[in-house]
Amino acid sequence: MTEVISAQTIIAPSLSVSEAYDSNVFFTPKSLLGPGQKPEDYITFITPQLNVAHADQFIRGSLSAGAVIGKYVNNPDLDYTGINTTGQLDLTGVAQREVSRRIARLSVTGTFQYSPTRSGFGTLPNGSGVGTTFGSTQIGPLNSGLITTRVSTHAYTLGTTGGYQLTPATTLTGTYNYSRLSFGSQSAGLNNVLFDTTGHQGTASLSTMLTPTDTVGTTAALSYYSQDQSTSGRTSTFTTVSGTAYWTRSWTQEWYSQLRSGAYVVPGSSNPGQSGTEIVPTGTVLINYRSFSEALRAAGATLGPFDESSASLVPFANLPTLVGSLAPGGIMSPGQYNASLSYTFSVYPSYAGGSGAIRVHVLGINALGGITSKLSGQVGVNYAHSDGSGSTGTYDTYGLTAGLRYLIGPVLASLTGNYLNFQSSTPTSVRSINSLSKEMVMLTLSTAFNYQSFFRMDGFGMWGTPSPGESTPAPSGAEPGSGSSGAGPRN
């Protein structure tokens, strides 16, 4: 297979092969397993993937499609083939030409994933290092700390974003997101209570640039969720309405921060224990430090094949990342690094143990840096605490990941280690979420055929290093299946 370039279209096949040790492949307390079940296993993952990017004067888009093939030594009945597909289409140029030059943004994104488990937590962004599964500042409703046992899932998302420049300093932005999460068979002979979840979310944001370094704004959001219990067929629904205000500031070339605060209103729903209207505060604090290179600035950041002034126009740069996908980036120049500290308190849908809205705190630290021209390292740690109404109970999740990535010619070698600990306090009448811990070590070899710069973050406008504002957590109350899931097979 070779890379094919025709006009402004890039086709880049990629392949990863991983060997992993996992101390708990079932995501279940070992005391609940049968006598013939072995929680520890050695797994081979093979991940073929096709990456396509296109750009012309008016349309830009990227598409990534691949499979995750898992083969188990001790539990061959767990062998599986998963599917990951993600794409984005930027139609801003067409809209500006055909409708109005004031249109600031018009884009569509979508994902589809089939996986044997939905139990990742805090997957890392900047995700070419396959195996980086826990410990992140990026959160979403399905990686905000809630852990399920091993269960097959199908997840679909589709979203659109539009922006209109009202004045030179003020922009109105609207979004709509649809999602569908459905569960299949569970492993280890378990039949826990899970909820297939369909979500609709719309937001409207107004942002104003007060100074070259300060932007303020407000966001209103309306979300509606329909949930079907997998064991009984019972259906429940709930709605959230939120309003937030935010302030972002670039203090220096290196330091960036965002403060966001507001409240959620959760009207009475059809879920037991949630008959009354709740008002829940929400907030985000983000501090980001990114090293600044005079040499890179003088070189224009060595932009990629489409040679634009913004890193957001680089091929594959804005694709939503999914666990099990091979994402661009991973190797930074020596001395270059990015570190983020983030805290978020918000409302998300619960899909295990009980349905309805849950309140979630997530605190995370994530750092990635270049050690040599071919070697980069990363570390991430996060903590989540959640509580909900009715049968949901409370839980605490701790995640840690650390890894090294070394570029050997066209091959990226990644060695990563992960630790996950989950503690729950669930009503005795419900046996759906359990306390557990697991460790995972993975060695991966990846290549993008004849596309050497695929793994270099700063080779194409700092791939994987978001511009200020892009590294913030997923919008509060975002739909199931959204958020920033980094690369690395689920097991």
C-alpha positions as CSV (number, residue, x, y, z in Angstrom):
1,M,0.0,0.0,0.0
2,T,1.2,3.5,-0.8
3,E,0.1,7.0,-0.2
4,V,-1.7,8.5,-3.2
5,I,-1.8,12.3,-3.7
6,S,-4.2,13.6,-6.4
7,A,-4.6,17.4,-6.5
8,Q,-5.4,18.2,-2.9
9,T,-6.5,14.8,-1.8
10,I,-4.3,12.6,0.5
11,I,-4.9,8.8,1.1
12,A,-2.7,7.5,3.9
13,P,-3.1,3.8,4.9
14,S,-1.8,3.0,8.4
15,L,-1.3,-0.1,10.5
16,S,-0.7,-0.8,14.2
17,V,0.3,-4.1,15.9
18,S,0.2,-4.2,19.7
19,E,1.0,-6.7,22.4
20,A,-0.6,-6.1,25.7
21,Y,-0.9,-7.5,29.3
22,D,-4.2,-6.8,31.1
23,S,-4.8,-7.7,34.7
24,N,-8.6,-7.6,34.4
25,V,-10.1,-8.0,30.9
26,F,-13.6,-8.3,32.2
27,F,-13.7,-4.9,34.1
28,T,-15.3,-6.9,36.9
29,P,-14.2,-7.7,40.5
30,K,-12.3,-11.0,40.4
31,S,-14.5,-12.3,43.3
32,L,-17.5,-12.3,41.0
33,L,-15.9,-14.4,38.3
34,G,-16.6,-18.1,37.8
35,P,-13.9,-20.7,38.7
36,G,-13.0,-21.2,35.0
37,Q,-12.6,-17.5,34.1
38,K,-9.2,-15.9,34.0
39,P,-9.2,-12.2,34.5
40,E,-5.5,-11.8,33.5
41,D,-4.7,-12.1,29.8
42,Y,-2.2,-11.4,27.0
43,I,-3.7,-9.8,24.0
44,T,-2.6,-9.1,20.4
45,F,-4.3,-6.1,18.7
46,I,-4.1,-5.5,15.0
47,T,-5.4,-2.1,13.8
48,P,-5.6,-1.5,10.0
49,Q,-6.9,1.9,9.1
50,L,-7.4,4.1,6.1
51,N,-7.1,7.9,6.4
52,V,-8.3,10.3,3.7
53,A,-8.1,14.1,3.6
54,H,-9.3,16.5,1.0
55,A,-9.0,20.3,0.6
56,D,-9.8,22.7,-2.2
57,Q,-10.6,26.4,-2.2
58,F,-14.0,25.8,-0.6
59,I,-14.3,22.4,0.9
60,R,-12.1,20.6,3.4
61,G,-12.7,17.2,5.0
62,S,-11.1,14.2,6.6
63,L,-12.2,10.6,7.0
64,S,-10.7,7.7,9.0
65,A,-12.0,4.2,8.9
66,G,-10.5,1.1,10.4
67,A,-10.9,-2.1,12.5
68,V,-9.5,-3.2,15.8
69,I,-8.9,-7.0,15.8
70,G,-8.3,-8.5,19.3
71,K,-6.9,-12.0,20.0
72,Y,-6.7,-13.3,23.6
73,V,-4.5,-16.1,24.9
74,N,-6.4,-17.1,28.1
75,N,-9.9,-16.2,27.0
76,P,-10.1,-16.9,23.2
77,D,-13.9,-16.6,23.5
78,L,-13.3,-12.8,23.9
79,D,-11.7,-12.5,20.5
80,Y,-13.4,-9.7,18.6
81,T,-13.2,-7.3,15.6
82,G,-14.3,-3.8,16.4
83,I,-15.0,-0.9,14.0
84,N,-14.0,2.7,14.2
85,T,-15.1,5.4,11.7
86,T,-14.8,9.1,12.2
87,G,-15.1,12.0,9.8
88,Q,-15.4,15.8,9.5
89,L,-16.4,18.1,6.7
90,D,-15.8,21.9,6.7
91,L,-18.1,23.8,4.4
92,T,-17.2,27.2,5.6
93,G,-15.7,28.3,2.3
94,V,-18.8,27.2,0.3
95,A,-21.1,29.0,2.8
96,Q,-19.1,32.2,2.5
97,R,-19.1,32.1,-1.3
98,E,-22.8,31.2,-1.7
99,V,-24.4,32.9,1.3
100,S,-22.4,35.5,3.2
101,R,-18.8,36.3,4.0
102,R,-20.0,36.8,7.6
103,I,-20.4,33.1,8.1
104,A,-17.6,32.2,10.4
105,R,-18.0,28.4,10.4
106,L,-20.1,25.6,9.0
107,S,-19.0,22.0,9.6
108,V,-20.3,18.5,10.1
109,T,-18.7,15.7,12.2
110,G,-19.7,12.1,12.8
111,T,-18.4,8.9,14.4
112,F,-19.4,5.3,14.5
113,Q,-17.8,2.7,16.9
114,Y,-18.4,-0.9,17.7
115,S,-16.5,-2.1,20.7
116,P,-16.7,-5.0,23.1
117,T,-16.5,-2.6,26.1
118,R,-17.4,0.9,26.9
119,S,-15.2,1.1,30.0
120,G,-12.4,3.5,29.1
121,F,-11.9,6.6,31.3
122,G,-10.3,9.8,30.4
123,T,-8.7,8.8,27.2
124,L,-5.8,11.0,26.2
125,P,-5.8,13.4,23.2
126,N,-2.8,13.7,20.9
127,G,-3.4,10.0,20.4
128,S,-0.9,8.2,18.1
129,G,0.5,6.5,21.2
130,V,-1.8,3.5,21.1
131,G,-2.5,2.2,24.6
132,T,-2.9,5.6,26.3
133,T,-6.2,4.8,27.9
134,F,-6.5,6.6,31.3
135,G,-5.7,10.0,32.7
136,S,-6.8,13.1,30.8
137,T,-8.1,16.6,31.0
138,Q,-10.5,15.8,28.2
139,I,-13.9,14.4,29.4
140,G,-17.2,13.4,27.9
141,P,-20.3,11.7,29.2
142,L,-18.9,8.2,28.4
143,N,-15.4,8.7,29.8
144,S,-16.2,10.9,32.8
145,G,-15.6,8.1,35.3
146,L,-18.5,5.7,35.0
147,I,-17.3,2.2,34.6
148,T,-19.3,-0.8,33.3
149,T,-18.5,-4.4,33.0
150,R,-17.3,-5.7,29.7
151,V,-20.2,-5.3,27.2
152,S,-20.5,-4.9,23.5
153,T,-21.7,-1.5,22.4
154,H,-22.6,0.4,19.3
155,A,-22.2,4.2,19.4
156,Y,-23.2,6.7,16.8
157,T,-22.7,10.5,16.8
158,L,-23.6,13.2,14.3
159,G,-23.1,16.9,14.9
160,T,-23.2,20.2,13.0
161,T,-21.8,23.6,13.9
162,G,-22.5,27.0,12.4
163,G,-21.1,30.4,13.2
164,Y,-22.1,33.9,12.1
165,Q,-20.0,37.1,12.7
166,L,-22.4,39.7,14.0
167,T,-19.7,42.4,14.4
168,P,-16.0,42.3,13.9
169,A,-15.6,41.3,17.5
170,T,-18.8,39.3,18.2
171,T,-19.7,35.8,16.8
172,L,-22.9,33.8,17.2
173,T,-22.4,30.0,17.1
174,G,-25.0,27.3,17.1
175,T,-24.6,23.5,17.4
176,Y,-26.7,20.4,17.2
177,N,-25.6,16.9,18.2
178,Y,-27.3,13.6,17.9
179,S,-26.1,10.4,19.5
180,R,-27.1,6.8,20.1
181,L,-25.5,4.4,22.5
182,S,-26.8,0.8,22.5
183,F,-25.5,-2.3,24.5
184,G,-25.3,-5.9,23.5
185,S,-24.2,-9.0,25.3
186,Q,-22.2,-8.9,28.5
187,S,-19.2,-11.0,29.4
188,A,-18.4,-13.1,32.5
189,G,-21.9,-14.3,32.8
190,L,-23.2,-11.0,34.1
191,N,-26.5,-9.3,33.2
192,N,-26.2,-5.9,34.8
193,V,-28.6,-3.1,34.4
194,L,-27.6,-0.9,31.4
195,F,-29.5,1.8,29.5
196,D,-29.4,2.3,25.8
197,T,-29.3,6.1,25.4
198,T,-30.3,8.4,22.7
199,G,-29.4,12.1,23.0
200,H,-30.2,15.3,21.3
201,Q,-28.4,18.5,22.2
202,G,-28.6,22.1,20.9
203,T,-26.5,25.0,21.9
204,A,-26.3,28.7,21.1
205,S,-23.2,30.7,22.1
206,L,-22.4,34.4,21.9
207,S,-18.7,35.4,22.1
208,T,-17.0,38.8,22.1
209,M,-13.3,39.5,21.8
210,L,-12.8,42.4,24.2
211,T,-9.0,42.7,23.6
212,P,-6.5,40.7,21.6
213,T,-6.0,38.5,24.7
214,D,-9.5,38.4,26.3
215,T,-12.7,36.8,25.1
216,V,-16.0,36.6,27.0
217,G,-19.2,34.9,26.1
218,T,-22.4,33.1,27.1
219,T,-23.8,29.7,26.1
220,A,-27.3,28.3,26.4
221,A,-27.9,24.6,25.9
222,L,-30.9,22.3,25.8
223,S,-30.5,18.5,25.9
224,Y,-33.0,15.7,25.7
225,Y,-32.2,12.0,26.5
226,S,-34.3,8.9,26.0
227,Q,-33.1,5.8,27.8
228,D,-34.2,2.1,27.4
229,Q,-33.3,-0.4,30.1
230,S,-31.6,-3.4,28.6
231,T,-33.0,-6.0,31.0
232,S,-36.7,-4.9,31.3
233,G,-37.5,-2.7,28.3
234,R,-38.5,0.2,30.6
235,T,-38.1,3.6,29.0
236,S,-37.3,6.8,30.8
237,T,-36.5,10.4,29.6
238,F,-35.0,13.5,31.0
239,T,-34.2,17.0,29.9
240,T,-31.5,19.5,30.9
241,V,-31.4,23.2,30.3
242,S,-28.2,25.1,31.0
243,G,-26.8,28.6,30.9
244,T,-23.1,29.5,31.3
245,A,-20.8,32.4,31.0
246,Y,-17.1,32.2,30.3
247,W,-13.9,34.2,30.1
248,T,-10.8,33.0,28.2
249,R,-7.4,34.8,28.3
250,S,-4.0,34.3,26.7
251,W,-1.7,35.6,29.3
252,T,1.5,35.1,27.3
253,Q,2.6,33.1,24.3
254,E,2.7,30.1,26.6
255,W,-0.1,30.5,29.2
256,Y,-3.8,30.2,28.4
257,S,-6.7,29.9,30.8
258,Q,-10.5,29.6,30.7
259,L,-13.1,30.0,33.4
260,R,-16.7,28.9,32.8
261,S,-19.6,28.9,35.3
262,G,-23.4,28.6,35.2
263,A,-26.2,26.3,36.2
264,Y,-28.2,23.3,34.9
265,V,-31.9,23.0,35.4
266,V,-33.2,19.4,35.3
267,P,-37.0,19.5,35.2
268,G,-39.0,16.6,36.6
269,S,-38.4,13.5,34.5
270,S,-40.0,10.1,34.1
271,N,-37.2,8.5,36.2
272,P,-37.9,7.2,39.7
273,G,-36.4,9.4,42.3
274,Q,-36.2,12.4,40.0
275,S,-39.7,13.8,40.1
276,G,-38.7,17.2,41.3
277,T,-36.8,19.9,39.4
278,E,-33.2,20.2,40.3
279,I,-30.8,23.2,39.9
280,V,-27.2,22.1,39.6
281,P,-24.2,24.5,39.3
282,T,-21.7,23.8,36.6
283,G,-18.2,25.2,36.1
284,T,-14.8,24.6,34.4
285,V,-11.3,25.8,35.2
286,L,-8.6,25.2,32.6
287,I,-5.0,26.3,32.7
288,N,-2.8,25.4,29.8
289,Y,0.9,25.9,29.2
290,R,2.4,25.3,25.8
291,S,6.1,25.9,25.1
292,F,6.7,28.6,22.5
293,S,9.4,28.2,19.9
294,E,10.9,31.3,18.2
295,A,12.4,28.9,15.6
296,L,9.0,27.4,14.7
297,R,7.4,30.8,14.5
298,A,10.1,32.0,12.2
299,A,9.6,28.9,10.0
300,G,5.9,29.4,9.9
301,A,5.4,26.2,11.9
302,T,6.3,24.2,8.9
303,L,2.8,23.8,7.6
304,G,1.5,20.8,5.8
305,P,0.5,20.0,2.2
306,F,-2.4,22.4,2.2
307,D,-0.2,25.3,3.4
308,E,-2.7,27.4,5.4
309,S,-2.1,29.8,8.2
310,S,-4.1,27.8,10.7
311,A,-3.3,24.4,12.2
312,S,-7.0,23.6,12.1
313,L,-6.7,23.2,8.3
314,V,-4.1,20.5,8.5
315,P,-5.1,17.1,7.1
316,F,-6.8,14.9,9.7
317,A,-6.1,17.5,12.4
318,N,-9.8,18.0,13.5
319,L,-11.0,14.4,13.3
320,P,-12.7,13.3,16.5
321,T,-10.5,10.6,17.9
322,L,-11.8,7.2,19.0
323,V,-10.2,4.6,21.2
324,G,-8.7,2.1,18.8
325,S,-8.0,4.6,16.1
326,L,-4.5,5.7,15.1
327,A,-4.5,9.5,15.3
328,P,-1.9,11.9,13.8
329,G,0.8,13.4,16.0
330,G,2.6,11.9,18.9
331,I,6.2,13.1,18.4
332,M,7.1,16.6,19.4
333,S,10.4,18.5,18.8
334,P,12.9,18.4,21.6
335,G,12.0,21.0,24.2
336,Q,8.5,21.4,23.0
337,Y,5.8,20.4,25.4
338,N,2.2,21.0,26.4
339,A,0.6,20.7,29.9
340,S,-3.0,21.2,31.0
341,L,-4.7,21.3,34.4
342,S,-8.5,21.0,34.2
343,Y,-11.4,20.8,36.6
344,T,-15.0,20.4,35.6
345,F,-18.3,20.0,37.5
346,S,-21.3,19.2,35.3
347,V,-24.2,17.0,34.5
348,Y,-24.1,13.9,32.3
349,P,-26.4,11.0,31.5
350,S,-26.0,7.9,33.5
351,Y,-26.1,4.7,31.5
352,A,-25.3,2.0,34.1
353,G,-26.9,1.1,37.4
354,G,-29.6,3.8,37.0
355,S,-30.8,6.2,34.3
356,G,-31.2,9.9,34.5
357,A,-28.9,12.8,35.2
358,I,-25.8,12.4,37.3
359,R,-23.5,15.1,38.7
360,V,-19.8,14.6,37.9
361,H,-16.6,16.2,39.2
362,V,-13.5,15.6,37.0
363,L,-10.0,16.8,37.9
364,G,-7.2,16.0,35.4
365,I,-3.5,16.8,34.6
366,N,-2.1,15.9,31.2
367,A,1.4,16.6,29.9
368,L,3.2,15.7,26.6
369,G,6.6,16.7,25.6
370,G,9.5,16.2,23.2
371,I,12.7,14.6,24.7
372,T,14.7,14.2,21.5
373,S,13.9,14.7,17.9
374,K,12.5,11.2,17.8
375,L,11.4,10.5,21.4
376,S,8.4,12.0,23.2
377,G,6.9,11.2,26.6
378,Q,3.5,11.7,28.2
379,V,1.8,11.4,31.5
380,G,-1.8,11.8,32.6
381,V,-3.7,11.4,35.8
382,N,-7.4,12.2,36.6
383,Y,-10.0,11.7,39.2
384,A,-13.8,11.6,38.9
385,H,-16.5,11.7,41.5
386,S,-20.1,11.3,40.7
387,D,-23.5,11.1,42.4
388,G,-27.0,10.8,41.1
389,S,-30.6,10.3,42.0
390,G,-32.5,7.1,42.5
391,S,-30.6,3.9,42.0
392,T,-27.5,5.5,40.4
393,G,-25.5,5.9,43.7
394,T,-22.0,7.4,43.8
395,Y,-18.7,6.4,42.5
396,D,-15.0,7.4,42.4
397,T,-12.7,6.7,39.5
398,Y,-8.9,7.1,39.5
399,G,-6.9,6.9,36.2
400,L,-3.2,7.1,35.4
401,T,-1.3,6.6,32.2
402,A,2.3,7.1,31.2
403,G,4.2,6.3,28.0
404,L,7.1,6.8,25.7
405,R,7.0,7.1,21.9
406,Y,10.0,6.6,19.7
407,L,10.1,7.2,15.9
408,I,12.2,4.6,14.1
409,G,12.2,5.7,10.5
410,P,8.6,5.3,9.3
411,V,7.6,3.2,12.4
412,L,6.3,4.7,15.7
413,A,7.1,2.5,18.7
414,S,4.9,3.2,21.8
415,L,5.3,1.7,25.3
416,T,2.5,2.7,27.7
417,G,1.3,1.7,31.1
418,N,-2.2,2.3,32.6
419,Y,-3.8,2.0,36.0
420,L,-7.5,2.2,36.7
421,N,-9.3,2.0,40.1
422,F,-13.0,2.3,40.5
423,Q,-14.9,2.4,43.8
424,S,-18.7,2.6,43.9
425,S,-21.3,3.0,46.6
426,T,-24.5,1.7,45.1
427,P,-27.9,0.9,46.8
428,T,-28.0,-2.7,47.9
429,S,-31.0,-3.3,45.7
430,V,-29.0,-2.7,42.6
431,R,-26.0,-4.9,41.5
432,S,-24.9,-3.1,38.4
433,I,-21.7,-1.2,39.1
434,N,-18.8,-2.8,41.1
435,S,-15.6,-1.8,42.6
436,L,-12.5,-2.9,40.6
437,S,-9.0,-2.2,39.7
438,K,-6.9,-3.1,36.6
439,E,-3.4,-2.5,35.2
440,M,-2.4,-2.6,31.5
441,V,0.9,-2.5,29.7
442,M,1.1,-2.3,25.9
443,L,3.9,-2.2,23.3
444,T,2.8,-1.0,19.9
445,L,4.4,-0.6,16.5
446,S,2.6,1.7,14.1
447,T,3.2,3.0,10.6
448,A,1.5,5.3,8.1
449,F,2.7,4.1,4.7
450,N,4.9,6.5,2.9
451,Y,3.6,9.4,5.0
452,Q,6.5,10.1,7.3
453,S,5.2,13.3,8.9
454,F,2.0,11.6,10.1
455,F,3.5,11.1,13.6
456,R,5.1,14.5,14.0
457,M,3.0,17.1,15.8
458,D,5.0,20.1,14.7
459,G,5.6,18.8,11.1
460,F,2.1,20.0,10.1
461,G,1.2,23.0,12.2
462,M,1.6,21.4,15.6
463,W,-0.7,18.4,15.0
464,G,-2.4,17.3,18.2
465,T,-1.6,20.6,20.0
466,P,-4.8,22.6,20.1
467,S,-4.9,26.3,19.7
468,P,-6.1,28.2,22.7
469,G,-9.7,27.3,23.4
470,E,-9.6,23.9,21.6
471,S,-8.1,22.0,24.5
472,T,-11.1,22.6,26.8
473,P,-13.3,19.7,28.0
474,A,-16.2,18.6,26.0
475,P,-19.2,20.9,26.3
476,S,-21.1,20.2,29.5
477,G,-23.9,17.8,29.0
478,A,-22.6,16.7,25.6
479,E,-24.2,13.8,24.0
480,P,-23.2,10.2,24.7
481,G,-20.3,9.1,22.6
482,S,-18.8,12.5,22.2
483,G,-15.8,13.9,23.7
484,S,-12.2,13.3,23.0
485,S,-11.3,9.7,23.1
486,G,-7.6,9.1,22.2
487,A,-6.1,6.2,20.4
488,G,-5.7,2.8,22.0
489,P,-7.6,-0.4,21.8
490,R,-10.3,-1.1,24.3
491,N,-10.0,-4.6,25.8
